[in-house]
Amino acid sequence: MEVVSVESIPIVLGQEEDGRWWADIDSMPGVMAYGDTRAAAIANVRALALRVAADCIDHGEEVPEPFAKVFSVA
């Protein structure tokens, strides 16, 4: 059995000149978030990605690719 978690979805990180951190999930266009710290940016982008996936489920739309395995049923 394979178990996939949200933590296994790749996140790209960077830091702005003003010190803010940003986090982006390349495989989910538009899913990008800022945070005062690296950890906050990661938490914010994970929460946003989950909201996007939940919205797709609520509307009967296809779940974004990174979450296909996370929400798959065997």
C-alpha positions as CSV (number, residue, x, y, z in Angstrom):
1,M,0.0,0.0,0.0
2,E,1.2,3.5,-0.8
3,V,0.3,6.4,1.4
4,V,0.6,10.0,0.0
5,S,0.4,13.1,2.1
6,V,0.2,16.8,1.5
7,E,3.7,17.0,2.7
8,S,4.9,15.1,-0.3
9,I,3.7,17.9,-2.7
10,P,6.7,20.0,-3.9
11,I,6.7,23.6,-2.7
12,V,9.0,26.3,-4.2
13,L,10.2,28.8,-1.7
14,G,11.8,32.3,-1.9
15,Q,12.4,35.4,0.1
16,E,11.6,39.0,-1.0
17,E,14.0,41.8,-0.4
18,D,11.8,43.1,2.4
19,G,12.2,39.8,4.3
20,R,8.8,38.2,3.5
21,W,8.9,34.6,2.4
22,W,6.8,33.3,-0.5
23,A,5.8,29.7,-1.2
24,D,4.4,28.4,-4.5
25,I,3.1,25.1,-5.8
26,D,4.2,25.0,-9.4
27,S,1.8,22.2,-10.3
28,M,-1.2,24.3,-9.1
29,P,-1.2,27.6,-11.0
30,G,-2.2,30.5,-8.8
31,V,-1.5,28.7,-5.5
32,M,1.0,31.0,-4.0
33,A,1.2,32.5,-0.5
34,Y,3.3,34.8,1.6
35,G,4.4,34.6,5.3
36,D,6.6,36.5,7.7
37,T,8.7,33.4,8.1
38,R,9.6,30.4,6.0
39,A,7.4,28.2,8.1
40,A,4.4,30.6,7.8
41,A,4.7,30.7,4.0
42,I,4.7,26.9,3.8
43,A,1.7,26.6,6.2
44,N,-0.2,29.3,4.2
45,V,0.4,27.7,0.8
46,R,-0.5,24.3,2.1
47,A,-3.8,25.7,3.5
48,L,-4.5,27.5,0.2
49,A,-3.9,24.3,-1.8
50,L,-6.2,22.3,0.4
51,R,-8.9,25.0,0.0
52,V,-8.5,24.9,-3.8
53,A,-8.8,21.1,-3.7
54,A,-11.8,21.2,-1.4
55,D,-13.5,23.8,-3.6
56,C,-13.1,21.5,-6.6
57,I,-14.6,18.6,-4.7
58,D,-17.5,20.7,-3.6
59,H,-18.3,21.7,-7.2
60,G,-17.8,18.3,-8.7
61,E,-14.7,19.4,-10.6
62,E,-11.5,17.4,-11.1
63,V,-9.1,17.6,-8.1
64,P,-5.8,19.3,-9.1
65,E,-3.1,16.8,-10.0
66,P,-1.0,17.0,-6.9
67,F,-4.0,15.9,-4.8
68,A,-5.1,13.1,-7.1
69,K,-3.2,10.5,-5.0
70,V,-3.9,12.3,-1.7
71,F,-7.7,12.0,-2.2
72,S,-7.7,8.7,-4.2
73,V,-9.7,5.8,-2.8
74,A,-8.3,2.3,-3.3
